[in-house]
Amino acid sequence: IPEETVYFLRRTTESWLPHLLVVTLLKFVIPFLLLLPRAAKRNPRILVPTAMLLLLGQFMELYVMVGPALGHGAEPAPGHLPGVELLVTLGFLGLFTLVWGWSLARHEAVPLKEPALAACLDSVRSGGAVPAITAVVDGEARVGLDPDEHGRILEADTKTSRRDLGVAIGARWPVGATTVAASLRLAALAGISVFATGGIGGAHRGWAETGDVSADLGALASEPVVCVSAGAKAFLDLGATLERLDTLGVPVLGWRTDAFPAFYSRDSGHPVPHRVDDLDELAAIVGATWSLGHPGGLLVANPIPAEAEIPFGEIRPHIDEALGSARRLGVTGPGVTPWVLEAIREATFGRSVPANLALAADNAALAARLATVLAESR
């Protein structure tokens, strides 16, 4: 009988069969059923116990692999694990669990959107303003959501740009997360004058050949709403993005900075046309711009807080590599942004996640303060 046959026969018969069934349950059946719903893949209350089951199943599988061969005779009793090996195994498991638990306590189990949203809403309220999330829900354009609707937006797969709003409403989409362009349109219709986001879209690298320029820029030029952001997304052609904003007549103001920020980085290497250091002055510039008949909005470039920054020189090689892999694999259009952001997260060992949260909350806080001053000046 071949050696492999003996190996499997000893582990699928007699008292070792229950062990093998337990391994199958721990490493496949239970995790599969737990992670089958989409929402479960983002829920740490499900992910952490599932990970623990997989670890337990891994150690059980090792036990099944080596257990039959342990003992002091040529044919050790099935399922028998000598005392020394048992103590060593338990000691290793205890040490591993201690280190793993300590590490887990210091980090988020998964990057979560819910805390980011809560932090942004709290920042707006702390600044004296009322937060209003834009979205399409059950075929209706919404400016402001109930708390129990936040989860639907956070899990939305469909991005809704300004061009898609009529389709989303007419076709009664269940849920649509609005892009910057769509959010500016809805904010303008609702009479909201200040909007906050992480970073705007712009001209993608190679835009002259592909024509890939975000609708966010056109919306900034036509919707009378101030957009507060940490500049534009770092993987764009930032120089071309600034040139395009200039062509469209969109005022770009650097909030307490001379450099145009690049999302995770405070300095992209490109200067801003104008620097503003005082909130009252910023509000006066907004008011004067609109009083002169400017039909669109303004972009306030607010750099990421210094303590959360990833310098542009450090992150740029990761961006170049991510864009290169996207081209090689044929990732184009709307798929580029999530691809690059995930690649950056992996390349920075998760540092981009807290950076993203920090800049989003800081933008929301500045937008709230600006909205309050504008409201008081009317």
N, C-alpha and C positions, 0 to 999 in steps of 0.2 A: 504494500500500500504506500503511495507517495507520502512524503513527510507532511505536505500541506493538508492532505486528507486526514491524517492523524490529528493534526493541530485543530482542525475544525470539528472533527467528530468528538473530541474530548470536551469541546466548549459548547456543543449543542446537544449534549446528552446528559442524562443523570442530573446531579445537583447543580451543574454549571449553567443549565438552560435558563433558570429563573434570573441568574445574573445577567445573561445576555439580553433577555427581554427587558430588564430594568434599564440597561444601557440604551436600548432602542427607544424606550419611552423618554428617557432623560435627554438624549441627544438629537432626537428627531421628532417624535410624535407630539410631545407636549410643547416644545418651542414652536413647531409649525402651527399648531392650533392657536397658541397665544399671540403669535405675530401675524396671523392671517389678516385681521382688520388693519386698514391703513393707519388709523389713528394710533394703534398700539405701537407702531414703530417710532413714534415720537413721545411716548409716555414713559417717563423713567420709572414709574411704579410698576410697569410691566417689563420694561427692558432689564432692570436690575435683577429681579427674581429669575428672569429667563437666563441671564448671563450666569447666575449662580447655579442654576440647574445644569447648564452646559458644562460648567467647570466640574460639578459633581459627577456628571456623566463621563467626563474625560478621565477622571481618576478611577471611576468604576471600570471603565474600559481597560485602563492599564492593569487593574487588578485581575480582570478576566484574562488578559494576555499573559501575565506572569504567574498568576495563582496556581494553575495546574502544574507548573514546573517547579514550584517551591516545595520544600520538604526534605526529609533526610533519607528517603528510600527511593527506589527506582520508580515506584508507583505510589506517589503521595495521595492521600485521601482527597477526593474532590471537594473543593470549597475550603480546604484547610489552609490557613495562613499562619505560619509560625509566629510566636510571640514577638521575637525581635523585629521581624519585618513589619508587623502590625504597629509596634511602638514607633518605629522609624517613619512609617507612613503617616500616622496620626501627628507626630511631631512636625513633619514637613507641612502637612495640611494646616496645622495651627499657625505656624510661622507665615505661610503663604497668605492665609486669611487675615492675619494681623497687618501685614504689609499692604495687602490689597485694600482692606477696609480703610486704613489710614490714607492711602492715596485717593480712594474714592471720595472720602470726606472732604478733600481739598479741592475737588473739581466737580463741575457739572457732569452728570452722567451723559447727557446729550446737549448739543446747542439748542436752546429753547427760544421760540419766538414770543411766547406768552410773557415772560419777564421783561423782554425788550419793549413790548407794547405797553405793559403796565408802567414801566419807567418813563416812557414818553408821555403817557397820559398824566402821570404825576407831575412831570416837569412842566407841562402846559398849565395845570391847575396851580402849581406853585408860583408860576409867573403871572397869575391873576387873570388868565384867559379860560375859555371853555373849549375843551378838545372836541373835535368832530372828525370822525374817520369817514373817508369816502369809499364807496363800494357800490356794486350792483348786487342786490339781494332779491331773489325771487322775481326777477324782471323789473325791479324798481331801482332807480338811481337814488342813492342814499347819501346824505351828508349828516353823519351822526348815526351811531349804532348803539343798540342795547348791549349791555355786558354779555348776555347769553348768546349774542351773535358773533362775538369776537372769534370764537373757535372756528366758525365756518370760514371766516376770512383768512385766518392763519393757515388753514388746511387747503385753501383754494388752489387748484391747479391751473386755472384759466386766468391769464393776464388780460386786462381790458384796457386798451389804449383809447385815445380820443376818437379815433375813427370807428371803434367797435361799440361805442356807447349805444347808438341807435339800434344796432343788431342785438346787443345784449338785452335791451329793454323790449324791443319788438318780438324777439324770439323767446323772451322770458327765461333767460339763463338763471339757473338756481343760485349761482354765486359767481361774481367776477371781481378779482382784486384789481384795483385801478392803478395804472402806471402814473408817472408824474404828469404826463400830458392830459390824461383823463381826469386826474384829481384837480388840476388847475381849471379845467372846464367846469367841473361840478362846483368847485369853490366859487368861481366867478358867478355862476348862475345863482348860487345861494347868498351872494353878497359878502362873502368872506374875503378879506384883503390880504391875509398872510397864511402861507402854507409851509410846512416843514417836511423835509425828506432826508434820506441819508446822503445820496448823491444823484445828480441828474445824469441822464444819458447824453450822448453827443455824437461826434463824428468818430466812427470806428477806424482803426488802422486800415489803410488801403481803401478808404472811402471814395477816393477819386476814381478808382476802377469799379468798385462795387455799388457806389451810391448809398452805402449803409450809414445813414445819418438819422439819429433818433428824432421821433416826433416831439420829444420834450422841448427841443429848441424852438420849433415853430409855435408851440403852445406858449412858451415864455414870451414870444414876440407878440402874441395876439390876445392873451388872457390877462386882464388887469389885476394880477395877484403877485404879491412879493413871494418869492421862493427862497427859503433859507436852506442851504445844503452845505455839505463839506466839499464843495467844488463839484467836480464830475467824477465818474467812476474811473479808477486808476488805470484800467487797461485800455482806455480810449486814446485817440490821438488828441491830446489835450491842447496842443497848439492850434490845430485845425478847429477844435471845438470853440476856443476863444475867438478865432477869426470869424467863425460862422455866427456867433453871438453878436459880434461887432457889425457884421453885414446886416443882420436882422434888426439892429438898433436896440438891442437889449442892454440896459445899463448893468454892469458887473461891478459890485462893490465888495472890497475885501474888508471883513470885520476884524479890525485890529491886526491886520496883516498886509504886507506888501506883495506877498506871493500867492498865486492861485493854488489852493489846496488840491490834493489828489486823493480824496476819500480817506484812506488809512494814513496818509502822510500830510504834514503841514505845508510842505513846499514841493511843488511839482517841477520847479525850475522855470516856470512862466510867471511873469508879473501880472498883477491885477491892474486894470486901468485906474481905479480910484480906491483909496484907503479911507475908512471911517472908524473913528475910535470912540465916538460918543453916541449914545442911544437917541438922544433928542435930535442930534444932527442927522442921524440916519432917518428918523421919522420925517424930518424937515425935507430931506432929499426926496423921499418917497412922495410926499405931498406936493412938492414943487414939480416933480416929474409928471405927475398926473394932471396938475393944474395947467401944464403947458400942452395938454392934449395928447400925451403919449398913450397909445391904444393898448399897450401890453403891460407886461410885468417887469420886475427887476429881479436880478439874482444877487443874493447876499451870500458871499462865500465865507463860511465860518469854519476855520480849521479845527480838526479833531483836537481834543484836549491833549496837552503835551505828554502827560503821563501814560496815555493810551496809544500814542503814535507808533507806527512802524515806519521808519525812515524810507523815503522813496528809493534811495540807492540800495537798500536792503531788499525791498520787495519787488523791485523792477525785474531782476532776473527770474523770479518765480512767475511773474506775469508773462514775460517773453516765452518762457517754457510752456506755460499753459496755453497761450495763443498758438504756439507752434504745434502742440499736440492736437488742438482743436482743428487746425487746418489739415493735419495729416489724416485725421479720422473723419473729416467731412462735416464737422459741426459748424453750422452756419445760422444766420438769422437770430431769432429769439433764443435759440439754444446756447448761444455763445456765453451770455452773461452767467447763467447758473453753472455752466461748465467751468468757467474761469474762476468764479467765486469759490466753488468747491475745491478746485485745484490749489488755490491760494490758501484755503483753510488747512489743507493737508500739508502743504509745503511749509507753512509757518507753525505747524504743530498746534493748531487751534488758536494761535494768538490773534488772528483776524476776527474771531468771534467777539471777544470782549471789546476789541477796537470798534467793531461795528455797533455794538450796544452803546458804547460811550459817545460816539459821534451822533448817533440818532437822538439820544436823550439831550445832549448839549444843543443840537439844532432846535429841538422842540422847545427848550427853555428860552433860547434867544428869540424864536418866533413868537412865543407867548408875551415876552416883555415888549417886543416891537408892536404887537397887536394892541397891547394895553395902552401904550403911548399914543398910537394912532387914534384909538378910540377916544382918548382924553382930549386930543387936539381938535376934534371935530366940533 
